[in-house]
Amino acid sequence: MSTLPACPRCSSALTYDDGSQFVCPECGHEWPREAAPPAADEVRVVRDANGAELKDGDTVIVVKDLKIKGSSQVVKVGTKVKNIRLAEGDHDIDCRIDGIGAMGLKSGFVKKA
């Protein structure tokens, strides 16, 4: 009985060890033997639509009209958002917009003020 992992691409159990990596003979997929652990000191960098680095507390300006899901409201282009907080996940920015309330924004739709 083999203790080698199944192929992550095609789930074949016929994988074999090739030194520093595993190989699947059915689909030809190769993957590293030792998965690299995530670096603890790796810092996540969030950039705006122009490539400027964003930080907590920055002020940004919306560069595109953004429809709000589940509402008829729209965040208009040129809206200034003060005191942003960077967040993990699909939406990079948590903020509060006057007249709308708390919401999440994607960094690709804002520019640093």
C-alpha positions in Angstrom: 0.0 0.0 0.0 1.4 3.4 -1.0 1.6 6.3 1.4 2.2 8.8 -1.4 -0.5 11.5 -1.8 -3.0 11.4 -4.7 -2.5 13.8 -7.5 -4.2 17.2 -6.7 -5.1 17.7 -10.3 -6.7 14.4 -11.4 -6.9 12.5 -8.0 -4.9 9.5 -9.4 -3.4 7.2 -6.8 -0.5 6.2 -9.2 1.8 9.1 -8.1 5.5 8.5 -7.6 8.3 10.2 -5.8 10.9 11.8 -8.0 13.5 13.2 -5.6 12.2 16.7 -4.4 8.8 16.4 -6.0 5.9 14.1 -6.7 4.8 13.2 -10.3 1.5 11.9 -11.7 2.0 9.5 -14.6 -1.6 9.9 -15.8 -1.8 13.7 -16.3 1.9 14.7 -16.0 1.3 17.1 -13.1 4.3 17.7 -10.8 4.2 19.3 -7.4 6.7 19.9 -4.6 7.4 17.2 -2.1 7.5 19.7 0.8 4.9 22.4 0.6 6.5 25.7 1.5 5.1 26.9 4.8 3.7 30.5 4.7 6.2 33.0 5.8 5.2 34.5 9.2 7.1 37.8 8.5 5.5 38.3 5.0 3.7 41.6 5.0 0.6 42.1 2.8 0.8 45.2 0.6 -2.4 46.7 -0.7 -2.2 49.1 -3.6 -4.7 51.5 -5.1 -5.7 51.8 -8.8 -2.6 53.8 -9.6 -0.2 51.5 -7.7 0.3 53.6 -4.6 0.6 51.7 -1.4 -2.3 52.1 1.0 -2.1 52.1 4.8 -4.6 52.2 7.7 -5.9 55.7 8.2 -5.3 56.9 4.7 -7.9 59.0 2.7 -8.9 57.7 -0.7 -11.1 58.8 -3.6 -13.5 56.5 -5.5 -12.5 56.4 -9.2 -15.7 54.7 -10.5 -19.4 54.7 -9.7 -20.0 51.7 -7.5 -23.4 50.1 -7.2 -24.2 48.8 -3.7 -25.5 45.2 -3.7 -29.0 44.9 -2.3 -29.6 48.6 -2.5 -30.5 51.3 -5.0 -27.7 53.5 -3.7 -24.5 54.3 -5.6 -21.1 55.5 -4.4 -20.4 58.2 -6.9 -17.0 58.8 -8.6 -15.0 61.4 -6.7 -16.4 60.4 -3.2 -13.7 61.0 -0.6 -13.4 58.3 2.0 -11.4 59.2 5.2 -9.7 56.9 7.7 -9.7 53.6 5.9 -8.8 50.3 7.5 -7.1 47.5 5.5 -8.8 44.1 5.8 -8.3 40.5 4.7 -10.5 39.0 2.0 -12.1 39.9 -1.2 -12.6 43.5 -0.3 -9.3 45.1 0.8 -10.7 48.2 2.6 -13.2 48.6 5.4 -14.6 52.1 5.7 -17.5 54.4 6.5 -19.0 56.5 3.8 -21.1 59.6 4.7 -24.7 59.1 3.8 -24.2 55.3 3.2 -22.6 53.8 6.2 -20.0 51.0 6.8 -18.9 49.0 3.8 -16.1 47.2 2.1 -14.3 48.5 -1.0 -11.8 46.8 -3.4 -8.6 48.7 -3.6 -8.7 48.7 -7.4 -11.6 51.2 -7.4 -9.9 53.9 -5.3 -6.9 56.2 -5.5 -4.9 57.7 -2.7 -5.8 61.3 -1.9 
